[in-house]
Amino acid sequence: MKTILVPCDFSKTALNAFSFALDVAERSEAVIHLVHVIDVPAVYDAAFVPAIPPDSTVYTELEAKAEEEFRKIIDKHRSSGIHIEARLAYGAPEASLLEYIQAAGIDVVIMGSHGARGLRELLIGSTAEKIIRHAAVPVMVIKDKFLGNVRNIAFPNTLEPTLQDDLMRKVKALQEFFRATLHLVYINTPANFLDDSVTHERLNRFAQQHQLANYTLNVYNHADVEEGINQFVRETDAELIAMGTHGRTGLAHIVNGSLAEAVANHTDRIVWTYTLKHHG
């Protein structure tokens, strides 16, 4: 982790994410890119092509306020020795952040989220959810201020072989970085029920195939996958949940949903996700 993006709207959750990023940066000697997006409403020219309004003075106050907030943050943490790059971006938050990730060569995104529920979650989702869905790098989502160390990582997995190699390299690097115990878990539901003996055999084979170390293998029986993950996390006292996601969009997202995005929206734990569709 050499470059960390922290999207910052200066809210409590964003500052919680920044606080966690400081700890990660201190351990890894990474540079933090603190980015505030000024949402520029689109206007249209005669050909109905979106364009940024030419009168930039409209945003002078917003820019000045953001720069002042940046100054306070940087001054507060100047003695830490951590390199913080404060940047302004313009446009729709999701598109601006995704563009910044690629342009700046970001390794990981650490962002706060208020979550989303109900119809808003189904049709719109949170900014964090959209970044999870589209980013080509790992994304860590934080809601509450995290104090202490990540000692236990819950890793729900379907044990399907598709695209697992790249995911496992990332998960093992995450585990090594935090020096944590990895709790691999298969959530066994009535809809996709497997005998425990079969599942344990598959778990063992999976662990050996990917040469896991410092890990536990678990089968957790529950009627619902997401709630099963939440209960398992509470019982193992895992501080972080690591999940792969296929990053569904459009109709596929509405019909099938995304488990990683749902967990990130609803849990109070740190969630690390990696979108598989960009790889393999």
C-alpha positions, -999 to +999 in steps of 0.1 A: +000+000+000+020+030-013-008+053-023-041+056-004-071+075-016-094+089+011-125+106-004-133+135+020-165+155+024-153+165+059-181+146+075-176+125+107-175+092+087-150+106+062-127+118+091-131+083+107-118+068+074-089+093+073-080+084+109-077+048+099-058+057+068-032+075+089-025+043+108-022+023+076+000+049+060+023+050+091+028+012+089+033+012+051+050+046+045+022+053+021+011+087+007-025+097+015-044+114-013-072+133+005-097+142-022-127+165-019-152+164-048-171+196-057-202+183-074-205+204-106-240+203-120-240+196-158-252+223-181-257+217-218-246+235-249-266+239-281-258+203-291-269+190-257-234+180-247-226+183-210-202+210-201-188+226-170-204+260-164-179+287-176-184+309-146-159+293-121-166+321-096-197+301-086-175+276-069-150+301-053-167+299-019-168+261-020-132+259-030-121+283-003-140+264+024-125+230+013-090+245+012-094+258+047-106+224+060-076+208+042-053+232+059-067+224+094-063+186+088-027+189+074-016+213+102-030+189+128-011+160+114+021+177+102+042+163+130+033+127+121+056+128+091+029+112+069+028+127+034-007+140+027-017+152-007-049+174-006-067+177-038-100+191-052-119+173-079-149+184-099-180+165-112-202+136-101-184+121-070-183+085-082-170+093-117-145+119-103-131+095-077-128+066-102-110+088-126-086+099-098-079+063-088-066+056-123-048+088-129-030+089-095-021+051-095-040+046-062-034+012-045-063+012-021-093+033-013-103+039+024-136+057+027-163+065+051-199+056+045-233+063+061-247+033+043-280+031+024-312+012+029-346+005+014-355+018-020-326+042-021-302+013-017-319-007-044-320+020-070-292+044-061-270+031-034-243+049-014-212+065-029-192+038-012-213+011-028-207+026-063-169+028-057-169-008-045-188-018-077-165-001-102-130+004-087-102-017-100-084-016-066-093-028-031-118-006-012-121-004+025-153+010+040-155+024+075-185+039+094-173+043+130-140+054+143-117+024+147-094+022+176-070-007+182-057-033+159-072-056+132-065-090+148-092-111+131-104-110+095-136-128+085-134-141+049-168-153+036-162-174+005-183-196-019-152-217-026-158-214-063-126-215-083-134-186-107-110-157-103-099-168-068-062-167-074-060-129-077-084-124-049-064-147-026-032-129-033-048-097-022-064-113+009-032-129+020-013-096+016-041-079+037-037-106+064+001-103+064-001-065+066-023-066+098-007-098+111-042-111+117-059-145+119-079-153+088-113-169+095-125-185+062-162-192+064-188-208+042-223-198+049-245-228+045-281-219+037-312-241+029-312-228-007-276-240-013-272-267+014-242-289+016-234-315+041-209-302+067-184-330+059-184-321+022-179-284+030-151-290+055-133-311+028-137-283+003-125-257+029-094-278+037-086-283+000-091-245-006-067-236+023-041-260+010-044-249-026-038-212-016-012-220+011-030-202+039-013-197+072-027-186+106-063-194+097-095-212+108-120-230+087-157-226+094-191-237+083-219-215+095-255-225+091-280-198+086-312-191+066-297-159+051-262-154+038-258-118+048-272-122+083-251-154+086-220-134+079-230-107+104-236-133+131-203-151+124-184-118+125-200-110+159-191-145+173-155-144+161-151-107+171-136-100+137-127-063+132-126-066+094-146-085+067-128-093+035-150-101+004-147-105-033-174-090-055-183-093-092-194-057-092-228-061-109-243-031-125-276-021-141-304-047-142-281-075-131-275-055-099-312-049-092-321-085-099-292-103-083-278-077-059-243-078-046-235-094-013-203-074-006-221-041-012-250-052+011-226-062+039-207-029+035-240-009+037-253-027+068-224-038+090-206-017+116-173-035+109-145-025+085-153-040+051-125-047+025-137-056-010-120-064-043-140-064-075-132-095-095-146-083-129-115-062-135-092-092-133-088-126-149 
